[in-house]
């Protein structure tokens, strides 16, 4: 006679496994301060992506030029290259919460200013470019402070999970923000996107005021430039940090033009409007969320660097495929997959840098990393915008995707032990 099924035991196992998986995915949410900051940052990021979509469309409407799209992206990121290293030193010398609050106030002011210019119909391209530069200045000081604050909110064992969850909030915003921007642009007009972004900064401000943890900077009599030189020297002589920083620059320089040139593909390749553009942005954001979820679930493991490089090879091939695609549904799928790959690479590399960086130098180490990672965005966008005008947007992305895959293969051969450093 057949043995009866042990349904009780089966149900128990089925219930435990999903529960364990969820706990593993959301480990960093067990820390109250991390949860508070995560919610505030997510709300603000949604507003930021709403403005990004509306601003790109505004620039293209005013100028009809891919070059100005690239120039706007360049000027918004230029301060990252100019001032972030100083911002990293300041983040090690001052209260990181205060730096973040100042950054939010400036970004809120620029959003409301742009909303007013559009509302009164006096907006010109030079004003948009100027406001983008001021926003970048605020981020140059707020970025290192934020990156340095996150590791103090969780235990070291949960740091890769926290970084992945932080990437998830940013990329949830990449999904929700463009979709809301599409609705807002169609029903309320462009002013609403900029206004809502300004209001969204209140969420971060409230979150920062409610944090229980306090950062006590190390008292030092060293000059700012002496500390800056010390940080640069530390990264230059640290095998893993130097390689990761160089890789970060290559990734963003060659990879982010995929998003910068999306309005051009929407209008000139697929002959669609702002609704399709926001949908494409949402697909890319959804893929990024999926990639960050994978990294959050994996946590800390051996050969993280090797995995990131293999994924980057795939990312380069996906960029080439998108450039050659003339099918909307296929392009949406390719954007989803490329978003997942980009976020997997980003989260993994950032986790490796945070795990290696000592807390007393974290602001400087992260600022150097940010200069490379964020600095590659404006340079890549400006370069891609120029060549998209000279050649075409598809040709430019084919070149970028090919170079990105080759760079990953080089690092894979040159730095095989990167993930074990």
Secondary structure by P-SEA (a helix, b strand, c coil): cccccaaaaaaaaaaaaaaaaaaaaccccccaaaaaaaaaaaaaaaaaaaaaaaaaaaaaaacccaaaaaaaaaaaaccccccaaaaaaaaacccaaaaaaaaaaaaaaaaaaaaaaaaaccccaaaaaaaaaaaaaaaaaaaaaaaaaaaaaccccaaaaaaaaaaaaaaaaaaaaaaaaaaaaacccaaaaaaaaaaaaaaaaaaaaaccbbbbcccccccaaaaaaaaaaaaaacaaaaaaaaaaaaaaaccccccccccccccccccccaaaaaaaaaaaaaaaaaaaaaaaaaccccaaaaaaaaaaaaaaaaaaaaaacccaaaaaaaaaaaaaaaaaaaaaaaaaaaaaccccaaaaaaaaaaaaaaaaaaaaaaaaaaaaaaccaaaaaaaaaaaaaaaaaaaaacccccccc
